[in-house]
Amino acid sequence: MEREMQAYQCTQCGELHHPLHYVCRKCGGRDFKEVPLRGEAALLTWTKVYNLPEGYMRPSLGFCIVEFENGLRVAGQLEVDRPIFGMKVRAVVDVVREGVGEDYYGFIFKPAQE
């Protein structure tokens, strides 16, 4: 089953948020609806983390912030061999950490041309 990314749109002013906020940053509204977050995004910044918390069975992990065409900025894992600022990436929702009895899902950004 493929999971889909979601943004949260204020029903009062239309401002997009991610993650979900209790109060809209723009108008103070408190009602939101889920909207699919699709398409390509531009890589704004990234880093590689080597001192991972317990439960990660890998030596390092890429982490990034991207900006979608609608202006929404989102953080997630980065799976790009040679990241370049501004490059186009696409998002998938997948397991970001395996847990005992429960996996944890999150955003993973990959090169757009894959």
URLINJO-V477527 format. One record per pair of residues at least 12 apart in sequence whose ideal C-beta (glycine too) atoms are under 10 Angstrom apart, sorted by the first residue. I is the first residue (numbers start at 1). GAP is how many residues later the second one is. D is the distance in whole Angstrom. If there is no record, write none. Layout:
# URLINJO-V477527
I_GAP_D, I_GAP_D
This chain:
# URLINJO-V477527
2_90_8, 2_91_8, 2_92_9, 3_89_8, 3_90_4, 3_91_7, 3_92_10, 3_102_6, 3_103_10, 4_30_9, 4_32_6, 4_33_8, 4_34_8, 4_87_10, 4_88_9, 4_89_7, 5_13_8, 5_30_10, 5_31_7, 5_32_4, 5_33_7, 5_34_10, 5_63_9, 5_69_8, 5_71_9, 5_86_5, 5_87_8, 5_88_6, 5_101_10, 5_102_6, 6_12_8, 6_13_9, 6_14_9, 6_27_10, 6_28_5, 6_29_7, 6_30_7, 6_31_6, 6_87_9, 7_12_9, 7_13_9, 7_25_9, 7_26_10, 7_27_8, 7_28_5, 7_29_8, 7_30_4, 7_31_10, 7_61_8, 7_63_8, 7_65_6, 7_67_8, 8_12_5, 8_13_7, 8_16_9, 8_23_10, 8_24_4, 8_25_7, 8_26_6, 8_27_7, 8_29_10, 8_64_10, 9_15_9, 9_22_10, 9_23_6, 9_24_5, 9_25_8, 9_26_5, 9_61_10, 9_63_10, 10_13_9, 10_14_4, 10_15_9, 10_16_7, 10_17_6, 10_18_9, 10_19_5, 10_20_9, 10_21_7, 10_22_6, 10_23_9, 11_13_9, 11_18_7, 11_19_9, 11_20_4, 11_21_7, 11_22_6, 12_12_7, 12_14_9, 12_15_5, 12_16_8, 12_17_3, 12_18_8, 12_19_7, 12_20_9, 13_12_10, 13_13_5, 13_14_4, 13_15_9, 13_16_6, 14_12_9, 14_13_9, 14_15_10, 14_21_10, 15_12_7, 15_14_8, 15_17_9, 15_56_10, 15_57_10, 16_16_9, 16_19_7, 16_21_8, 16_52_9, 16_54_6, 16_55_8, 16_56_5, 16_57_10, 17_15_7, 17_55_8, 18_19_7, 18_50_9, 18_54_6, 18_55_8, 18_56_5, 18_57_9, 18_89_9, 19_55_9, 19_56_9, 20_12_6, 20_14_9, 35_35_9, 35_37_10, 37_31_7, 37_33_8, 37_35_7, 37_37_7, 37_54_7, 37_56_10, 37_70_9, 38_30_9, 38_31_10, 38_32_10, 38_52_9, 38_53_8, 39_29_6, 39_30_6, 39_31_8, 39_49_10, 39_51_8, 39_52_9, 39_73_9, 40_26_9, 40_28_8, 40_29_7, 40_47_10, 40_48_5, 40_49_7, 40_50_6, 40_51_9, 40_69_10, 40_72_5, 40_73_10, 41_23_9, 41_24_10, 41_25_4, 41_26_6, 41_27_5, 41_28_8, 41_29_10, 41_31_9, 41_32_9, 41_33_7, 41_35_10, 41_46_10, 41_47_7, 41_48_6, 41_49_7, 41_50_7, 41_66_10, 41_68_7, 41_71_8, 42_24_6, 42_25_5, 42_26_8, 42_27_8, 42_31_10, 42_43_9, 42_44_6, 42_45_7, 42_46_6, 42_47_8, 42_70_10, 43_21_6, 43_22_8, 43_23_6, 43_24_9, 43_35_8, 43_37_8, 43_40_6, 43_41_7, 43_42_6, 43_43_6, 43_44_5, 43_45_8, 43_46_5, 43_66_7, 43_68_10, 43_69_10, 44_20_8, 44_21_5, 44_22_6, 44_23_5, 44_29_7, 44_30_10, 44_31_10, 44_41_7, 44_42_8, 45_18_9, 45_19_7, 45_20_5, 45_21_9, 45_28_10, 45_30_10, 45_38_9, 45_40_7, 46_16_6, 46_17_7, 46_18_4, 46_19_8, 46_20_9, 46_32_5, 46_34_8, 46_37_5, 46_38_9, 46_39_8, 46_41_10, 46_43_10, 46_63_9, 47_14_10, 47_15_8, 47_16_6, 47_17_8, 47_18_10, 47_31_9, 47_36_10, 48_12_5, 48_13_7, 48_14_6, 48_15_7, 48_16_10, 48_30_8, 48_35_9, 49_12_5, 49_13_8, 49_14_6, 49_28_10, 52_45_9, 53_44_9, 55_42_6, 55_43_7, 55_44_7, 55_45_9, 55_49_9, 56_40_9, 56_41_6, 56_42_9, 57_40_9, 57_41_7, 61_16_6, 61_17_8, 61_18_9, 61_35_9, 61_36_9, 62_14_9, 62_15_6, 62_16_3, 62_17_6, 62_18_7, 62_19_10, 62_21_7, 62_46_9, 62_47_8, 63_12_7, 63_13_8, 63_14_6, 63_15_6, 63_46_10, 64_12_6, 64_13_8, 64_14_4, 64_15_10, 64_16_8, 64_19_7, 64_25_8, 64_43_9, 64_44_10, 64_45_6, 65_13_9, 65_44_10, 66_12_9, 66_21_10, 66_22_9, 66_23_6, 66_24_10, 66_25_8, 66_41_9, 66_43_6, 67_19_10, 68_23_8, 74_17_7, 74_33_6, 74_35_9, 75_31_9, 75_32_7, 75_34_10, 76_13_9, 76_15_7, 76_16_9, 76_17_9, 76_20_8, 76_30_6, 76_31_3, 76_32_6, 76_33_5, 77_15_10, 77_17_9, 77_19_6, 77_20_9, 77_29_7, 77_30_7, 77_31_5, 77_32_7, 77_33_10, 78_29_10, 78_30_8, 78_31_5, 78_32_8, 78_33_10, 79_13_9, 79_15_9, 79_29_6, 79_30_7, 79_31_5, 79_32_8, 79_35_9, 80_29_7, 80_30_7, 80_31_6, 80_32_10, 80_34_10, 81_30_8, 82_29_9, 83_26_9, 83_28_9, 87_22_10, 87_24_7, 87_25_8, 87_26_10, 88_23_8, 88_24_4, 88_25_8, 89_19_10, 89_20_4, 89_21_6, 89_22_6, 89_23_6, 89_24_10, 89_25_10, 90_18_10, 90_19_7, 90_20_6, 90_21_8, 90_22_5, 90_23_9, 90_24_8, 91_16_5, 91_17_7, 91_18_6, 91_19_8, 91_21_10, 92_14_10, 92_15_8, 92_16_5, 92_17_8, 92_18_7, 93_12_6, 93_13_7, 93_14_6, 93_15_8, 94_12_8, 94_13_9, 94_14_5, 94_16_10, 95_13_9, 96_12_7
